[in-house]
Structures are given as C-alpha cells and as structure tokens.
Amino acid sequence: MITIPMQRAYRNSEFIQFHANVLSIVTDTDPEKLKIADQVKAYKIPVTALDDVFKQQTSSPTTKELEAYDEARDFAIIGIRAVIEGYTYHYDKKSREAAQALLESINLYGTQLYKLNYQAQTTTLRNLISEWEQNASLKKAVTLLQLTDWVSHMKTVNTVFNNKFLERNSEYATATKENLSSMRDEAVTAYRVLMDHITAHATLNGTAALTNLINKLNALTDNYNTLIENRTRSTSEDESENQENTDNPTPQDIAAE
C-alpha cells in the first residue's frame, strides 16, 4: 500500500522537491519494465513546468531583497528582546522596571514574533513600535535602556520589507499567467494516476521491483509527512500563544483598516 502524502500542506518549495524526488525514484526503476512509462512521462510534464515557474519567481531580485529585509527585522526583534531580558536582571531598579514594562508589551503580541508569517509579522512589529512611540512610559523605557536607535532600525527595515513585499506581489501578478495553485493540482492529478497504476500492477502481478519501488516511495512520503506534522504542532503552539492578541485587535489594527 502506498502512503498518502499530505501534499496540500506542503509549501511550494517542499511540494516541488517532493515531486522531483518521486520522479527521480520512479525514473530510476525502469518504468518500461514496470509498465508505467506512459504515466511517468505524463507526470513529468506538470512537475517540470511547476519547477520552471517557481525558479523564475524565487530568482527574482525582489525576492532576495525581501528575504534580506525579513532576516534584518528578525535579528532586530530577537536582539532587542535579548537586551531587554538582560536588563530585567539589572542592579538598577529603574532599569529593571523599564525592561519589565517593555518585555510585557512584547509578550502581549507573543514570545516568538520572528516566527510569524510575513504579513502578520509586519503588522505586529508596526503596532509594537507604534505603542513604544506613543506610550509615554514605554517611550521613556526605550530611551533609558538606550534602545532608540535599534527600534528605529527595526521600524525602517519593517517598512522597507512591506514595500518590497508589495513590489514582489505586483511582479507575481504581471510576470506570468501561470497559476502555481492550478499547476500544483495538475501535478497532484498526474501523481495519483501514476500511483494508481503502480498499486494496480503490484496487486495483480507483484514483483520484487514493484515492492522495492513502493518501499522507497513510502519512505520518502513518511519523511515529508513527519515534516508537516512537526510544523503543524509547532504552529498550533505559536497560534495558541498569540490567540488573545489576534482576537482582540489593537487600536492601530483598527486604524489601519
């Protein structure tokens, strides 16, 4: 029996790599001898097309800039939080209190903001920075802990990131008429046809070669499914942690709408 992959949960890069691996496995097992050559040939078409389109998009200069600015804002919030946490142990009471106030304000949005998706992180950092700028006591705390320049840097890279995100979105809308979602569907359909033929041949006329092929495919699928299960578990924990903030938008969220 062939294990069913959780393909709908695969990110585009994972989806393409999974199918590229499947294609490699079945191609190396002599499709002609196993009587699946036609299905392998049909399967190769959408997989290759999808890979080509994805390469065009990910090779965009804007995409690389986007990734660089995303990393910069990740480092900013990670570094700022680390400094604040250090100050919660400071010998000076005012410094400790300032650090605690800032830390509590961050925690209202979550403890791992750098793990949020692109859009969520953009909004969350914007709201957090706005709160630090508009709340007198928090603004004073930022100044006391000498974080003003770092917060300003985070604000800048977050703003530039959002501009680059919108720029890339425009590129995607005009660069190609190919739709990744529909192309994924075509690859899934061709994959299922191929798997059905492999299963049928294994059931009606099982051979050692077919059994070996199925074992390789199942081992590959198990690895990818484990990846999804682990990510789903981690995401569920993060979402639970940030649920209160999501259900109760800040004034800045409302104003942005």
N, C-alpha and C positions, 0 to 999 in steps of 0.2 A: 504493500500500500504506500502510495506517495503522500508524504506530509504536505499539508496545505500551508503555503506561506502567507503571512499577514501583509500582503502587498499594499493594501490601501493605507497602511500606517507607515510605509517606507517613505523617507524623504527622497526627492528626485535623484540625488546622488546615490543613495542606497538602492533605490529601485533599479537604476541603470546598471549599477555594479552587480546586483543580484542576477539580472537577466544576462549580463555579459558573461558571468560565471557559469550560469546554466548553459548558455550557448556553447561555451568552451568545453564543458563536460560532455554534452551530447555529441559535439563535433568530433571529439577525441575517441568516441566509442564505435566508430564505423557505422554511421547512420544507414548506409546502403544495406549492410549485412543485417541490421536490426529492423529493416523495412520501415524506417521513419525519416528517410531522406527528404521526401516532399514536405513533411511537416516542419523539419528543421530549416529547410530553405524558406518556407513561408514565415517562420518565426524570426528568422534573421533580419528580414526586411524592416519591421517596426522597431526592433531593438537597435539596429544600426541608425535608422532615421532619428530616433529619440536621442541617441548618444550624440549625433551631429548637432542637433538643435541645442542641446544642453551645453555642449562645448562652446558654441557661439555665444551663449548668454553668459556663461561663467568666465569667459575670456575677456569680457567687456572691461575696459579700463575703469569704468564707473563702479563695477562690482568690486574690483580690487581696492579702489579708494574707499568704498563703503565698508569693506572688511577692516581696513586700517583704522578708520574712524570709530568703528564699533569696538575694536580692541582698545583704542585710546580711552574711550569713555568707560570701558570695563575696568581698565587699570586705574582710572581716576576714582571711581566709586569704591573699588577694593582698597586702594591706598588711603583714601580719606577715612574710610571706616576703620582701617587698621590703626591709623593715628589717633582717632577718637577713642577707640577701645583702649589704647595705651594710656591716654590721659585720664581714663576712669580710675587709674591707679596712682595718679599724680599726688605728690605730697601736699600740694596747694589745694585747699578746699574749693576755692572759686573755679579752679581749672577742672577739678573733678566734677563739680556740679554742671559746668558748661558742657563737658564731654557727655555726661549722662543725659542732658537735655537733647543734645544733638543725636545721640545714639537712639534715644527713644523716638525721635522724629523719623529717623531712618527706618526703624523697626515697624513703624506703622504701615510702611509700604512693603516690608518683607526683609529677610536677612540675606538674601542672595539676589539682589537686583540685577546683577550681571547675567543671570540665567534666564531672565525674561526674554520673550521673543522681541524682535526688532521694534515693532510698534509699541508694545507695552512698555519696553524699557525707555523709549523716547518720551512717552507721556509721563511715566513715573519720575524720571530724573528732572523733567521740566517742572513738575509740580513740587518736588522736593526742594529744588533750587529756589523756586518762587517763594516757597514757605520760609526758607532761610533768609531771603532778601526782604520779605515783608514783615515778618515777625520780629519785633524789636529785640526781644530777649535772645532769640536764636541768632539773629544777625550779630549781636554783641558777642555771643559764644563763639561764632565763626572767627571773629576778629581776635578774641582773646587767645584762641588756640592757633592763631596765625595760619588759618586755612583759606583766607580770602583769595589769594592767587590761584590756589588749587581748585577751589569751587568755580572761579571764573573760567579756568581752563576747561573744566567739565561742562560748563554751560556752553562754551564755544564749540567744543567737539560734538556735543549732543545736537546742537543746532545745525552744524555743518553736516552731521550724519543724516539728519532728517531731510535736508536739502538734497543730498546725494541719493537718498532713498527715493525721493520723488522723481529725481532725474532718471534714475535707473528704471523706475516704473514706466516713465514715458518712453524710454528706449524699448522696453519689452512690448509696449503697445504698438510700436511702429516698426520695430526691427524685423519681425516675421509674422506671417499669418498662421504659422503652425501653432497649434494649441497643445501644450505639454500634457494637459489633462486628457484630451481625446487620444493623443498618441500613447499615453500610458494604457488607456482602455484597449487600444489595438494590440499592444504588446501582451496584455493580460489574456485577451481572447486567443491569440496565437499560442501563447504558453499553455493554456488549458487544452487546446486541441492537441498539442504535442504530448502533454501528459496523459490525455485520454488514450492516445494511440499506444504509448508505452505501457500503460496499465492493461490495455486490451491484449497486446501481444504477450505480456508477462502472464496473464491469466490463461490465455488459450494455448500458449506454447512457451512456457517459461524456460529460460536458459540461464546459464551462469553469467553470461554477459549482461543480460537484462537485469538480473538480480544485483549485480555489481553496479550497474548504472543507477538503479533506484536507490541503492545504499548511498552512493555519492551525492545524489540529488537531495536525499533526506538529511544527510549530514550538513550540507550547505544551508538548507532551509532551517534546520534547527538552530544554527548559528545566528541567522538573521532574526528568527523569531525570538530568540533569547535577548537579542539587542533591543527589540521593540518592547518586550516585557519589562526589561530593566529600565528603559527610558520612561515607559508609562508609569511605573511605580514611582520613579523619581519626580516626574512631572506632577503626579497626583499629590505628593507630599508638598511640593512647592505651591501648587494652586490652593491647597487647603490652608497653607500658611498665609497666603495673600488674599484669601476669600473675603475677609472683612473689609479690606480696602476696596476690592472690586465691587462689592455690593453697596458700598457707601461712598460714592464719588465725592471728591474734594470740590471746593468752590472753583478751583482752577479748571477741573474737568468740565464743570457746568458752563463756565465762561467760554471754554474752548469750543464747545458745541454751538 
